[in-house]
């Protein structure tokens, strides 16, 4: 059961901070963070207090956590042909937005000359790029690095306003991307 990610999703949807929920539920902000990251499990009474602080039903939270998938396999045969729009790239996400609570992932096909900006509204996230085909250039803050087929780069504390991935080659580039939310 992935209770923490369900609680975090509800808290963020309601525009509440960890501090707000912790104070209203009578627990420490640190403990609530541990609960949301599935490091600690709350007692039933504490879970009810957390849910009450967010004006949500504890039973519905438990039900939503039980419905979370543990393992999703997407077979190659299930992938559709990629049609690249006028932007020059297509991003194929594996999971719907409601399933992306802690981590996000995609495969990006990029025509020569196309560029993909950094994800918006994120702070303190980590990202991994693996070039499956071709070559891309990653600009991350003040650093620029060329990433070749088979190379992987892991960058910390991503800076969306100063990030871009560009295919500066003359052929299609395919990149697998994973990032925390």
Buried (B, 14 or more C-beta within 10 A) or exposed (E): EBBBBBBBBBBEEEEBEBEBBBBBBEBEBEBBBBBBEBEBEBEEEBBBBBBEBBEBEBEEBBEBBEEEEEEEEEEEEEEEEBEEEEEBBBBBBBBEEEEBBBEBBBBBBBBBEBBBEBBEEBEEBEBBBBBEBBBBBBBBEEEEEEBEEEEEBEBEEBBBEEBBBBBBBEEBBBBBBBBBB
